[in-house]
């Protein structure tokens, strides 16, 4: 899962990134409202953690502009302000939830999970496609009695392919979702991990294919 943190207090931003990366989330951090809006408009994030008091453009304005531009990413507003009018303003501007500082890491993680579940982004632990099963919590790919473990990036790519069964995912989509918005990863990285996944599907004797759509991207297809 890809998360954007928009927080101008750099020590808190670093703490948030550490908490989230320890949960295996991909995290981008920016420090002002203009960058927060620019990054948020990319539409690649599963959750945006948005402070209210930001340089250049406050969190209310950022949330409002994102919603105005049809960005439906769940927004968790994180701020020292805890008065009722502030909460109402945040929710009216387009935020989905509101949490005050200081916060417990456990509460933050619980709220993120609740937001993504509400938004329909969370994958069930046991899922699959075609003739294989995939356990998202253990990263085990299996068919019948045969199973194989996927590494982190293999698992993230497969989750995206399963979650978008009727969509061709471009290499650029996969790079931003799996490696991160500012990553130096290129097409060769994607091709390598697609190759690894194909080998593991073959290992468990799955007939499901990761189909290459020339000059467009990849999608899962049921085997014959």
N, C-alpha and C positions, 0 to 999 in steps of 0.2 A: 504494500500500500504506500502511496506517495502522499506526503504531508508538507504543506507550506506553513512555515512559522513567520509571522510578521510581528516583530517585537523590537523596539528600539533600545531596551535595556540589555546590553550585550551579555552581561553575566547571566541573566535569566534566559536569553535566547540560547546561550551555550548549554545551560542546564536542560532546557526543553529538548534540544537536539540530542543530548546524551540519553535522556529518558526514553525518547522515541526510537533512537537507533538501537538501543539495547533490546527493544521489542522487534527488531528486524524491519522497522519501517524505513523507507527512503525519505530523507528530510532535506528540504531546501530552506534556508533562512535569509530573510531580508530585513532591513532595519528602518524603513520609512514607508509612508503610505503610497507614494508614487510607485516604488518598486513592488510593493505588495499588490497594487492594482495590475501592473504590467504582468507580473508572474501569474496572478490569479486568472487573468483573461486568457491565458494559454489553455485553460480547461483540462489540464493533465492531472490535477490533484484530486485525491479522494476526500481530503479534509483540509480546511484552512483554519489555523489558529491565529486569531487576529486581535491585537491589542487595540484599545481605543485611542489612547494618547500617543500619537505618532507625529513625526515631523512631516511637513508639507501637506499632508492630507490625513484627516483622522480616520479611525476605524469605521465610524458611521458612514462617512463618505465612500470609503473603499467598498464596504458591503453594498451600499446603495448602487454604486456604479457596476459592480459585478452582477447584481440581479437585473439591473437595467439592460445589461448586455447578454442576458439569458444564460449566465453562468450559474448553475444550480448546485455547485459544490457545497456540501455542508460547512457552515461557518460556526466555529466556537469562539465567542468573544471572551478575551481574557484581560481583566483590568482590575485596578485598585478601587474603582468606583462601584459601590454596591447599593446605591439608593434606587428606589423604585422607578423614578423618572429615567435614570440612566439605563436601567434594564429594559424599560419599555421602548426607549429610543433605539437601543441596540436591536431588539427584536423587530421593531417596525422598519428598520433600515435593511433587514433581510437576514439577520443572524438566526441560527437555528437553536443555539444554546448560549448560556452566559455563565462564566465562572469567575469568581473574584480571587485576587491575590491576597495573601499567600495561599497555596493550594497543596494538597497531598498528591504525589505522583500517581497513587492508586486511583484517586478520583478522576484525574485527568485522563488516564487510560480507559477507565470505565465509561466516561462521557464520550470519548472518541469511538469506542465500540458501539455505544448506543446510537450515536449519530450515523455511523456507516450502516448499522443494521436497519435503521429507520429509512435510510436512503436506498436500501437494496443493494449495497455494495459488498456486504460480507458473504463470503463463500462458506457453505456448510463444510464441516470437517470432512465428511465423506461425499464426494461428488465424482463425476466421471463424464465420459463422452464415448459414444460408440461402444466398443467392447472392453474398455479399461476402466478401472476405478482409481481415484486419486484421493489420498488422505492429506488434506491441507495442513493439519496440525503436525503430522510426522514426516511430511514430504515423501510418502511412499506411493509409488506408482505400481499398480498390480493388475494382473488378469489371471483369474483362477488361482492356482497355487504358486504362480511365479510373481515375484515382486522385486523392485529395485528402488534404491534411495536416490532422490534428486537433490542436487546442491541448490543453494539459495536462488541463483539466477535462473536455473532451469525450472525450478518450481514457480517462480514469479512469471516467467514467460508462459508456462503451461496454464496457470491460473487465468491469465489474460485471454488466452486462446479459448479456454472453456467458457469463460464469462461472456465472450463475444462470438457465439457460434455462427452467426449469419453475417459477420463483418470481416472484411479483409484488413488485417492489422499491418500497417506499413512498418518498415525498419525504423523510421523516425518515431513512430508511436511507441515501439518497443524500447528504443533507447531512452526516451524521456521517462517512460513509466518504470523501467527496470534499473537503468543506470543513473538517471537523474537529469534534471533540466540543464545543468551546466556541465554535464559529463563530456569527456573527450572521446568517449566510445564511438566507434564508427560501424559501418555496415558489416565489416569483417567480424566484429565481435558478435553481432546478431547471428550471422551465418554460422559461426562456430557453435554457438549454443543451440541453434536449431538442429545442427548436425548431431550434437550430443543427445538431444531429446529424441531424434529419430532412431538413433542407435538403441536407446533404452526402450522405446516402444517396440522395436524389433526384438530386443532381448526377451521381453515378456510375451512375445508372439502375438502382439496386437495387430489387427488389420487396419486400425485407424491411422490415417496419414496426416502429416503436416504438409499441406499442399503449398507449393510456391506459385504465386500468381505473378507472372513475369512483369517486372517494372512496377509492381503495385505492392505486394507484401505476402502475407501468409494467412492461412486459415486451416482449421481442422476439418477433415472430411471423413465420413464413415467409410470403412473399408468394404470391399465387395465380398 
